Amino acid sequence: MEHLLEILCRAQKVAEQAEVFWVSTQETPVDFEANKLKQIQNKESTSVALRIFRGGRIGYSAASGSHLALSLKGEGETLLDMAVETAQFASPASFTFPSLKDYPEVSIFDPQVEKISMEEMIELGNQLIAKVREYAPDILCDVRVTKGTGSVHIVNSQGGEASYAKSFFSLSLEGILIQDTDMLFVADSESSCCLPDKPDIVADRVIKQLELAKEKAAVSGVKLLPVIFTPRGVASAFLSPIEVAFNGKAILEGAAPLKDKLGEQVFDNGLSLWDDATTAYGIGSSPCDDEGMPSQCTALIKNGVVSHFLYDLQTAALAGTQSTGNGRRSGGSFPKPAISSLVIDEGGVSFEAMVEDMKEGLIVERLIGADQGNLLGGDFGGNVLLGYKVENGRIVGRVKDTMISGNIYQVLARLLGVGSEARWVDGVLRTPHLYCSRLSVAAK
């Protein structure tokens, strides 16, 4: 903090306002490939970024690398020179840095994460592989077990100051089962700021996928069919277009279809969506965003009504509204509006009831290529990497060579049901199953 204040003090001599952002992370991933331990790494990264207002414009510079800890004073001069240089070509500053020091208490650090040893992480990886192979001996599993910690410090010339530490722990398992020319891909993961209570649940979910995929089924030609998206299916199909749809920058630029829909019923009245940066031990949680604005829970959709968009300081000022605490950075990059953690409220329909309701339909567990379409327009589509055919209310087998496509504004406007049980997917989306009507399904 002493070094950051030193950089800030220098910046104040040549700028109207200034902000220094520092982030440091330490990460230990343990990787298994084809059922065997492949490598163990220790990664560390540090970056510092400086924003200034000079002549009413935003100057920006950043630096990273382990050398910062040893030569920060010299780096501070370089950072300031670069920020002054960029300010003459930059956008006008439309906001003021926040003069805040008090933030909500959000649980994001588990001391047990630091204490878990590499030997224990290796044993955990081996246990996951062993459990899946007990069910399917010929499967080849890739597993990653990762622990890490990070710290963030923010100070600005308006008296604002924020500092917090965060831990994270993740498990991911991907498996491939090859039988003659047939390849079956299965996968699941868990991510949190704390150690998982039931790490075996990752293996259990993969085994469930293997059970449902035992038999093969086919979809013929091109059809409009109802589709159930599992939580992982929801993430692979809808997450990217939803991120774009509610991004304040896209709204401000008039690029997103929801730009004039605030307060209007656009989605099914059974759908409610939140961005929540205050969830205990959530990967996207923190006491403040990367600009020093307090974290909050923001309603994006309430019973189908578009309720809010996500803003950082600059886009909020240009839109004539307030920041939602969604100014996010990747490392020391320039902040921009981004999600924290998305939460879709649970409904009242069980997965079993959804399946029983189908005369003919599809269950999508995972799509690939779904984010390659017109995301601004809400389009999605891709190959069904893992999905199951439903006939007369029962799952009859796994589909191959099948594609689906649709538009989130059309699909989420007419839901047949919202699931009664939700789960986290990759630590960034908590969602139940979504039962959607009339998607285009095509098969060879």
N, C-alpha and C positions, 0 to 999 in steps of 0.2 A: 504494500500500500504506500510505503514511503516513496518508492520509485515512481509509482503512478501519480502521486501528488506532485512530484518534481516535474514530470512531463506536463501535467496540467498547469502548473505555475508558469512554465515557459510559454505554453500556448496562450495563456491569458494576456500575455504582454503584446501579442500581435493579432488577437482575435476578439470578437465581441463575446462569443461563448465557446466553450470547449468541453469535450467528453473523452475520457479514456476508458477503453474496454479491454479487460485482460481475461483470458481463459486458458486453463491448463488441464490436461487430462493424462491419466495413466491407465493403460489397458493391457490385460493379459488374456489373449485368446489361446485356447488349446484345441487343436484341429485333428480330427480323425478322418481318414480317407480310405474307402473300401474296407471298412471294419477295423482298420489298424491306426494306431497313433502316428500322425504324420509330423507335426511340429508344435512347438510351444514358443510363443513370442512374448516379449515385453516391449510395449510401445509407449512412448511419451511424446506429447506435443504441447507447445506453448505458443500463444499468439497474442499480440497486442495491437489494438486499433485506435486511431485518433480521429475524431471528427471535430472540426472547427467551423464557426460562422465568421467569415471574413468578407467584408463588403456586402453583407447580406446573403452570401452564397455559401454552400456547404463544401468545405474542403475535407478530403478523406485520405488516410494512408494506413497501411498495416504492415506488420512484419511478423515473422514466425521463425521458430527454430530454437534449438537448445542454446545457441550463442546469446540469446536475449538475456538469460540469467547472469551472464558474465559481463556483458557490455551494454547494459540497458541505458546508461547515461548517454553514451554515444548514439545508440539507436534512437533515443528520445530526440536528439537534434535532427537526425535524419528523418524521423517521422514527421516532425514539425515542418521541415523544409518541403517535404513531399506534399503535406496537407495544404500548405500555403500555395504551392504551385498549382494543385488541382482546383483550388477554390475559384480561380479566375475563369475556369471553363465550366463550372458546375451549375446545378440547378439552384434557384433561390431557396433560402431557408424559410419555411412557412410555420415553424413551431418553435417552442422554447423547451430546453431540456428540463426534466422534472426536478423540483427541489424537494425530493422525498428521501426519508431515511428509515421509515417504518413500513414494514410489509407483513402480509399475512403469514402465519406459521403453516408451512406445508411440509409434511414428512417426506423427505427424499433421500435420507442418508441412513444406511444400515451398517453399523460397525462390523457386523459379522461377514459382510462381503470382503472387507480387507483381510479378515482373519482366515478365510478359507484358503487352504494350501493348494499348490499345483498337484500334489499327489491326490488330494481329495477330488479335484476337478477331473483328473485322469480317470479315477475310479468311477466317477459319475458318468463320464462318457462311455466307459466300458459297460456299465450297468445298462444304459439305454440301448446300446447295440445288442447286448446279450438278450435282453427281454424281447426285442423285435425279432431277433434271429431264432429264438425259441419257437416263435410262431411260424416264421418263414426262413428256414435255414439257408436258402440260397440268395437271400437279399444282400445287396451291397449298400452299406450305410456310410454316409458322410455326416459327421457330428461336429458341432462347434460349441464349446463351453467357454464363456467369456465373463470375466469380472473386470471391474474398473471403477475408478473414482475421478472426479473432476472438481474444479473450483472456478468460480467466476467472481470478478471484482469490477465494479463500475463506479467511477467518480466523475462529477461534472462541475462546471464553474458556477452553477446555480445552488450549490450546496448539496446536491443529490449524491447519495452514496448507497451502494448495495453490495453485499458480499454473501456468498453461500457456497457450501460444499454439497456434492451429490455423489451417490454411488449407483452402480448399475450391474445387473447380472442377467445373462441370457443363455438359453439353451436352444439349439436348433438341430433338427434331425431331418435329413433327406435320404430317401432310399430308392433304389432302382432294382426291380426284379425282372430279369430277362428270361423269357421262355421261348426258345426258337427265335422267331422274328418279332415276337411281341415284347414290348417294353412297358412296364408299369412304373409310374413315378408317384411316390407318396412323400409327404412332408408335414411337419408341424414344428411349432416353436413356442417359447415362453420368454417374456422379457419384463423386467421390473427393476425397481431400485433396491429391492431386498432379495434375500435368498428365497427360493420357492419352497412352499410347505410340502408340495407333492411333485417332485421333479419327474416321477414316473408317468405323470399324466401325458407328457409328450409322447412317450412310447405307446401308451394306451390308445391315444388318438390315431397314431399311425397304424396300429394293429386293427383298429376299427375300419380304417380306410381299406386295408388289405382284405378284411372280411367281406366288405361290400363289393369289392372288385373281383371276387373269386370267379364269378360267371361273367360272360361277355354278352352284350346286347347291342342292338343296332337301331339307328334312326335312319329312315329312308328318305332321300330327296331333300326338299326344302319345305319346312312346315312352320306354322305359327303355333307354338306350344307354351303352356305354363311352365315356369322354371322356379325351383326353390334354390336360393343361394344360401349356402352354409355361411357361417361367419367368415371363414377364409375366402369363400367365393365372393361375399360382399366386398371384402377388402380388395380382391384382385380385379373386380369389375367396376366398382363405384368410387373407390377412394380417390383416385387421381382426378376424375371429373368433378367430384364434390369439392376438393381442395381449390380448384380453379373457380368454381361457381361462386364461392363465398369469399374469395380473395378481394380485399378492398382495392388493391391496385387495378385488378381487372375490371372491377365495378366502376372505378373512377375513370378509366380509359374507355368505358362503354363497350368493352369487349365481351362481357359475360351476359348471357340472356336474362339474368335476374336483375339487371341494373335498374329497371323501373318497376320491380315487383315487390318492393318492401311493403309489408302489411297485407299482401294478397295471398289468397289460397292457391298455391301452385302444386302442392304435393298432396298425397292421400292424407285424410284427417287422422289416420292412425300412426302417422310418422312424426316423431319429434327428434331433433338432432341438436347436440350441444358441443361446444368446444370448452373443455375443462382443463385448466392448468393447475387446479388445486387438488386433484385426486391424490390421495395418499399413496406414495411410492410409485406413481405413474412415471413412465419414461419421459413423457412430455411435460411433467409438472416442475414447478419452481416457484419461489416466492415472488419473483418478478420476471419480466421479459428481458431481452438483451439491450433494452434502452432504459431500464430502471423504472418501468411502469408496473404497478402491482398486478399480480396474476388474478384472474377471475374466471367464473363460469359464465359463458355467453351462449344464450339461446340463438341458434341459427334457424331452426324450424320448430314451431310450436303447433302441434296438431295440424300439420300441413301448411301453416302460414309462414311465409318468409319473415323472420323476425330481426335479423341483424347480419352484418358482414364483419369481417375481421380486418382490423386496421393497425398499422404502426403509427408513430407520431406524425410523419410527413404526410402519408396518405389521408390520415384522419383530418389533419389541418386543411388540406386541399379540398376534402369532401365536406367540410364544415361540421364535423362531428368530433367525438372523443376517441382516443386510442383505446382499443379493447385489450391492450397488453399482449399483443401478438407480434411485436417487433422481434424477429428471430434472425440469428446469424449462423452461418456455417463457418466454424472457426472464428477468424477475425474479419469475415467479409462484411460488406455493407448490410445493415438491417433491412428487412422487407417483411411484409405481412405473411404469416404462415401459421398453420394449425399448431396447437399444442397436443391435445388428445381429443379425438372425436368420440362421442358417446351417442348411440341410438337407443332410445328408450325401448324397453321390452313391451311386447303386446300381450295378447291373451290366447294365442294359438300355438299348440305344441307342434313339434316337428312331425310327430307321428300322425297327428290330425291332418297336417298339410299333405303328407304322402297319401293317406287314405282318401283324400278328396280328389286325387288325380286319376283320371281315366287313362290319359297318356301324357307324360311330361318328362322333365329332366331335372336332376339335382346337380348343381355345379359346385364343386369343391375348390377348383383352381383353374383360372384362365391364364394363358400366356399371350402377350401382345395386346392386352386390353387397353393400354395407355398409348397406343400408336395412332388412334383415330383423332377426330376433331374434338379435343378436350374442351375447347372454348364453347363449342356448341352442345356439349354434353353427350357426345357420341361415345360409345364403347363397343368393343367387339374383339373376338380373338378365338384361338383354338382352345378347346376344352382339354386341358392337360389331365384333369381327373374329374370325371363326372359319371353319373349313374342314370340309367333309364328306369322310369316308373310306368308300370302297366297295371290298370285295374286296382290301384291302391297299394301296390307292393313294388319294392325295388327288385328288379330282375337281373341287373348286371351292369358292368362298366361299358361305357360307350367309347368308341375310337373314331378318329378322323372326323370329328364333329366340331362345328363352329357355331357361335351364337353372336348376335349383334342387336343393338338397341340404342335408345337414347334415355338418359336418366330422367329427363323431365317428363317423358311420356310413360316410362316404366314405373317410376315412383309416384306418379299421379293416380295410379289405379292398382293398388296393392290388393292381393287376395287375402293377405294375412301377415302379421308381424309376430315373430316367435316369442314364446314365453320365457325362454332362457337365453341369456347373453354371455359372451366371453370376450376376453381381450385377444386381439390378433396383433402380434409383433409389438405389443405395448403402445400402439398409437391409435387403435380403433377398438371400441367395445361395442359389439353388435349382436343381436339375435339373428336367427334365420329370417330371410325375407322371401315371401311367396308372391311371385310376380306373374302377371298374365300376358300371354300373347307376345313372346319374343320370337324373333326369326332364328330358327335352328336349321342348319344345313349339314348334310353328311354326304360322304362319297358313296 
